[in-house]
Amino acid sequence: MLTRTHRPRFSGRGNRVRFHPPTRWHQNPLEGIRESFQSTIAIEKALGQNVQRALEMGNTWSDVGRALGVAKDAKSADDVIEGLAAARKDLWSGMFCA
């Protein structure tokens, strides 16, 4: 007997990526929080691998910051990390502190 597991999924490409949560998250939002966080870890790892490849291919931290849209004049990893943290804080503040 086949069973179907409802998992979070993404569709689209480029700037038009959409997230589709499983319907069970509406019934158990704490499960959704846990699974969402686990998904972000996987995405962060993929992002880190791509940043590493970009640097190995001769791109600069400024190039990386511009590609991410968070630190156009980055001089170091710390500048990009701070830009990412600020962008994440702005996102969360907009959702919960408005």
C-alpha positions, -999 to +999 in steps of 0.1 A: +000+000+000+013+034-010+012+062+015+017+099+008+038+120+031+029+157+030+061+177+030+068+213+026+076+221-010+087+250-031+077+259-066+088+285-092+122+299-099+143+330-095+125+358-077+092+340-079+098+311-056+067+302-035+065+280-004+037+255+001+033+243+036+016+210+043-020+214+056-011+196+088+009+227+099-024+246+103-035+220+129-001+219+146+019+251+142+047+240+165+054+211+142+055+236+114+080+257+133+103+227+138+101+215+102+105+251+089+136+256+109+151+223+098+144+234+062+161+267+067+192+249+079+194+228+047+189+260+026+216+278+046+240+250+040+233+251+002+238+289+003+271+285+022+283+259-004+275+283-032+293+312-015+324+289-010+323+280-047+320+316-057+350+326-036+370+297-049+362+309-085+377+344-077+346+363-067+350+387-038+330+393-006+317+424-022+304+403-052+287+379-027+271+408-007+258+423-039+244+389-051+226+385-018+214+421-018+227+427+017+261+443+016+270+461-016+304+473-003+314+442+018+351+438+024+349+406+044+329+376+055+319+396+086+304+424+065+282+398+046+272+380+078+262+413+094+242+422+063+224+389+064+217+392+101+203+427+095+181+415+066+168+386+088+161+410+117+142+434+094+121+405+080+112+392+115+106+427+129+082+434+100+063+403+107+060+405+145+068+439+157+047+461+135 
